[in-house]
Amino acid sequence: MPYTLKVHYKYTVVMETQPGLSYSQVRDMVSKKLELRLEHTKLSYRPRDSNELVPL
């Protein structure tokens, strides 16, 4: 079952990903989709009960 990954950058992108992918695989997917250099791509998430981003 795929997961939905919502990415906020200068705009919002919704992507599908598979469970079990490593951080580097997800980061690679996101950087390619946003056409960013891999070294400029960092991932974080926002817990439901917080407004702060948590780096992965």
C-alpha positions as CSV (number, residue, x, y, z in Angstrom):
1,M,0.0,0.0,0.0
2,P,1.6,3.3,-1.0
3,Y,2.0,6.3,1.3
4,T,1.1,9.8,0.3
5,L,4.0,12.3,0.8
6,K,3.1,16.0,0.9
7,V,6.1,18.2,0.2
8,H,6.0,22.0,0.9
9,Y,8.6,24.1,-0.9
10,K,7.9,27.2,-2.9
11,Y,4.7,25.2,-3.8
12,T,3.2,22.0,-2.6
13,V,3.8,18.7,-4.3
14,V,2.0,15.4,-3.5
15,M,3.9,12.2,-4.3
16,E,3.3,8.5,-3.7
17,T,6.0,6.5,-2.0
18,Q,6.3,2.9,-0.7
19,P,6.8,1.8,2.9
20,G,10.4,0.7,3.7
21,L,12.3,3.3,1.6
22,S,15.4,4.7,3.2
23,Y,15.8,8.4,4.0
24,S,18.3,8.7,1.1
25,Q,15.8,7.1,-1.3
26,V,13.0,9.5,-0.3
27,R,15.3,12.5,-0.3
28,D,16.5,11.5,-3.8
29,M,12.8,11.3,-5.0
30,V,12.0,14.7,-3.6
31,S,15.1,16.4,-5.0
32,K,14.4,15.0,-8.5
33,K,10.7,16.1,-8.3
34,L,11.6,19.6,-7.2
35,E,14.6,19.8,-9.5
36,L,16.9,20.6,-6.6
37,R,20.5,19.5,-6.0
38,L,20.6,16.6,-3.6
39,E,22.9,18.4,-1.2
40,H,20.4,21.2,-0.9
41,T,17.5,18.9,0.0
42,K,16.8,18.2,3.7
43,L,13.6,16.5,5.0
44,S,11.7,17.3,8.1
45,Y,8.2,16.7,9.4
46,R,5.7,18.5,11.6
47,P,4.0,16.4,14.4
48,R,0.3,16.8,14.6
49,D,0.4,18.5,18.0
50,S,3.1,21.0,17.1
51,N,3.9,23.9,14.8
52,E,7.7,23.1,14.8
53,L,9.5,21.2,12.1
54,V,11.5,18.2,13.2
55,P,14.5,17.3,11.0
56,L,14.8,13.7,9.9
